[in-house]
Amino acid sequence: MKYSVEQIENIIYPYMPDSMGEQKNVIEAMNYAFMAGGKRLRPMLVRLAYDLFAEETIGFSIGDDGLFGGTAVDCFMAAIEMIHSYSLIHDDLPALDNDDLRRGKPTVHVKFGEPMGILAGDGLLNYAYETAAKAFRISPGDIRIEKAFMILTRKPGITGMIGGQTLDVLKTGQPLTEDEMLYIYENKTAALIECALMCGATLAGAGNIVVDALEQAGKNIGLAFQITDDILDVTGDERIIGKPLHSDEKNNKTTYVTLHGIEAAKKAADDHLKLAESIVAGLSVKDEDARADLIEIIKKLGQRDK
């Protein structure tokens, strides 16, 4: 792999604010959520999608402090992980999934209290756009940044991630149709993965046809990711997953598993990943190592246990 999780974290961690001033409590909660670990899938996808089409990796170097130099791409990598972290905080709140563990640690509202949990999520979402906006200062007037910023504001929004979350909340405790379930999955989960791939490619100057293809790849990756989550909620190891099992059953949620069973769910996840892989394999790219890494990530998502 071109980039390890540690390298990705070395890029995105410096963008988080220091805990100081009257707002230090909310910043502490924000940092707790942001630095709680994880696969760092979304910022990794931003970087690899950029590498696929970039003429050169401008400003991407390691300094004496071991941190990568800041670029417009770095800003978007950090921003998308902030958005992801905010969504996890809010998903775990008592009003939504009411989960006490995330990645094996107390959830933000458990550790800091529900009011601070809400504010920490709000803070991360707002700070994500502040962080991405720094790219305009790095490369003023760059139309690629303008296009990527619009994607970053749209995909997590009311017609994307929040839209999917809305239907999920409204239908809690009620049976879902297949179309309703897929709408939730395509928006609540897949939209942010689509966003990562689309932003990276757009920042590299890729054309609309390529960006649209990566949106479809991201959609299939996201569907497979969520279906696999459904499976792991039933069959996984709580010590590995880092959160309680049977959360969907507790919250009376219709999932791919409840509609179709474990074996059909496994096949569906595999089919979506194969389609995503075929899309990536068919692209004309400048960096074959980035393509190979992206395909490897897609394959590994089908084998994950957390």
Secondary structure, 3 states (H helix, E strand, C coil): CCCCHHHHHHHHHHHCCCCCCCCHHHHHHHHHHHCCCCCCHHHHHHHHHHHHHCCCCCCCCECCCCCECCCHHHHHHHHHHHHHHHHHHHHHCCCCCCCCEECCEECHHHHHCHHHHHHHHHHHHHHHHHHHHHHHHHCCCCHHHHHHHHHHHHCCCCCCHHHHHHHHHHCCCCCCCHHHHHHHHHHHHHHHHHHHHHHHHHHCCCCHHHHHHHHHHHHHHHHHHHHHHHHHHHHCCHHHHCCCCCHHHHCCCCCHHHHHCHHHHHHHHHHHHHHHHHHHHCCCCCCHHHHHHHHHHHHHHCCCCC
